[in-house]
Amino acid sequence: MSSSSSQGALALRIAAVAVVVVFLQIGVVAEVPIFGVSVELTPLLAAFVGLLCGSVAGAAAGFCIGLLVDLCLVQTLGINSLLFTLIGFWAGRLQELRDPQGALIPVIVGAAAAATAFVGYSVIEFLLGVDAPVSFELLRQIVLGIVVDTVVALPFWMIVRRALQGGLPKDPRRRRRARRSYSTGGLSPISRRA
């Protein structure tokens, strides 16, 4: 299978998962509040696509997911797109630069994605002049939203990883090793002298 067809298959998988998650979020999950807040699966999805597929795929998926959410909820266009693009991009950069292997990485990334989404949305709405009271209740909802999303992050990570399993790019560490050995001719500078 060629690289472009595998990328196309991965893009289709991401699009299908995104549509299912957005409609599940709006139709079902948002109607079941936990401690007065609902679980937000969409920023987690943008972060996990970035963590699995890299920064470009994460940013593109985040933008599309955010735009779909804004269109479905008939709210100010671009707020969720901007936030989810940032979430997907930075999760992808974490995967590309640090290649995290810990079991708690999805939980930490999920908490960071939820915090970015909740705080960022509140700040942007405030800056746009939307009449929303800034109070202790808003702070409580943000903190509870982050906690609930953090709890849901690990099971949702497993679902997203399983859904994208067949089309994921190869291990980036192998690509780095192959690139490094090709650029140095496979030998270190010390062994060339011998």
C-alpha positions in Angstrom: 0.0 0.0 0.0 1.5 3.3 -1.0 2.0 6.2 1.3 -0.7 8.5 -0.2 -3.3 5.8 -0.1 -2.5 4.9 3.5 -2.7 8.6 4.4 -6.0 8.8 2.6 -7.3 5.8 4.6 -6.1 7.4 7.8 -7.9 10.6 6.9 -11.1 8.8 6.3 -10.8 6.9 9.6 -10.2 10.2 11.4 -13.2 11.8 9.7 -15.5 8.9 10.5 -14.4 8.9 14.1 -14.8 12.7 14.3 -18.3 12.7 12.9 -19.4 9.8 15.3 -17.9 11.5 18.3 -19.3 14.9 17.6 -22.8 13.6 17.1 -22.5 11.3 20.1 -21.2 14.3 22.2 -24.1 16.6 21.1 -26.9 14.0 21.1 -26.1 11.8 24.1 -23.1 12.8 26.3 -24.2 16.4 26.7 -27.6 15.3 28.0 -26.0 13.3 30.8 -24.4 15.7 33.3 -22.0 14.4 35.9 -21.7 16.7 39.0 -23.5 19.4 37.0 -21.1 19.3 34.0 -21.0 17.2 30.8 -18.1 15.3 29.5 -16.4 17.0 26.6 -15.1 14.3 24.2 -14.3 16.6 21.3 -11.1 18.3 22.7 -9.9 14.9 23.9 -10.4 13.6 20.3 -8.4 16.4 18.9 -5.6 15.8 21.4 -5.5 12.0 20.9 -5.4 12.3 17.1 -2.4 14.6 17.5 -0.8 12.2 20.0 -1.3 9.3 17.6 -0.8 10.8 14.2 1.4 13.9 14.7 1.1 17.7 14.7 -0.2 18.2 11.1 -2.9 15.6 11.4 -3.8 16.8 14.9 -4.1 20.4 13.8 -6.2 19.5 10.8 -8.4 17.2 12.7 -8.8 19.7 15.5 -9.9 22.4 13.1 -12.4 20.2 11.4 -13.8 18.9 14.7 -14.1 22.4 16.1 -15.8 23.7 13.0 -18.3 20.8 13.1 -19.1 21.4 16.7 -19.6 25.1 16.1 -21.8 24.4 13.1 -23.9 21.8 14.9 -24.4 24.0 18.0 -25.0 27.1 15.9 -22.6 29.2 17.9 -19.8 31.7 17.1 -17.8 30.1 14.3 -14.1 29.6 14.9 -13.8 29.5 18.6 -13.7 25.8 19.0 -11.8 25.5 15.7 -9.0 27.7 17.0 -8.8 25.9 20.4 -9.0 22.4 19.0 -6.4 23.3 16.3 -4.0 24.3 19.1 -4.8 21.3 21.2 -4.2 18.9 18.3 -1.1 20.6 17.1 0.6 20.7 20.6 -0.3 17.1 21.3 1.2 16.1 18.0 4.3 18.1 18.7 4.7 16.3 22.1 4.5 13.0 20.2 7.0 14.1 17.6 9.6 15.7 19.9 9.4 13.7 23.1 7.8 10.5 22.0 6.2 9.9 25.4 5.8 6.2 26.4 4.2 6.4 29.9 0.9 4.9 30.6 -0.3 8.2 32.2 0.5 10.3 29.1 -3.1 10.1 27.7 -4.4 11.2 31.1 -2.0 14.1 31.3 -2.7 15.1 27.7 -6.4 14.8 28.2 -6.3 17.0 31.3 -4.3 19.6 29.4 -6.7 19.5 26.5 -9.7 19.9 28.7 -8.1 22.8 30.6 -7.2 24.5 27.3 -10.7 24.0 25.9 -12.6 25.1 29.0 -10.4 28.1 30.0 -9.8 29.1 26.4 -13.4 29.1 25.5 -14.3 31.1 28.5 -11.6 33.7 27.9 -12.5 34.1 24.2 -16.2 34.5 24.9 -15.3 37.1 27.5 -13.0 39.0 25.1 -15.8 38.9 22.4 -18.1 40.6 24.8 -20.6 37.8 25.3 -22.8 38.6 28.3 -21.7 35.7 30.6 -21.3 36.3 34.3 -17.8 35.7 35.6 -18.4 34.1 39.0 -17.4 31.3 41.3 -20.0 29.1 39.5 -18.0 29.5 36.3 -14.8 28.6 38.0 -16.5 25.5 39.6 -17.8 24.4 36.2 -14.3 24.7 34.7 -12.6 22.8 37.4 -15.2 20.0 37.5 -15.1 19.8 33.7 -11.4 19.3 33.7 -11.6 16.7 36.4 -14.4 14.8 34.6 -12.6 14.9 31.3 -9.4 13.7 33.0 -11.2 10.7 34.4 -12.7 9.8 31.0 -9.4 10.4 29.1 -7.9 6.9 29.5 -10.9 4.9 28.4 -11.5 7.3 25.5 -7.8 7.1 24.5 -8.2 3.3 24.2 -11.3 3.7 22.0 -9.7 6.3 19.7 -6.4 4.3 19.4 -8.4 1.1 18.6 -10.5 3.0 16.0 -7.5 4.4 14.2 -5.3 1.3 14.7 -5.1 0.1 11.1 -4.0 3.4 9.5 -1.6 4.8 12.1 1.9 5.9 10.9 4.8 3.8 11.8 6.8 4.3 15.0 8.5 7.6 14.7 11.6 6.3 16.6 12.3 3.9 13.8 12.0 6.7 11.2 14.5 8.8 13.2 17.0 5.9 13.5 16.7 5.1 9.8 17.2 8.8 8.9 20.1 9.1 11.2 21.9 6.0 9.8 21.3 7.2 6.3 22.7 10.6 6.9 25.8 9.3 8.6 26.2 6.4 6.2 25.4 4.0 8.9 28.7 4.5 10.7 29.6 6.8 13.5 32.4 9.3 12.9 34.6 7.4 15.3 34.2 4.1 13.4 35.1 5.7 10.1 38.6 6.4 11.2 39.3 2.8 12.0 
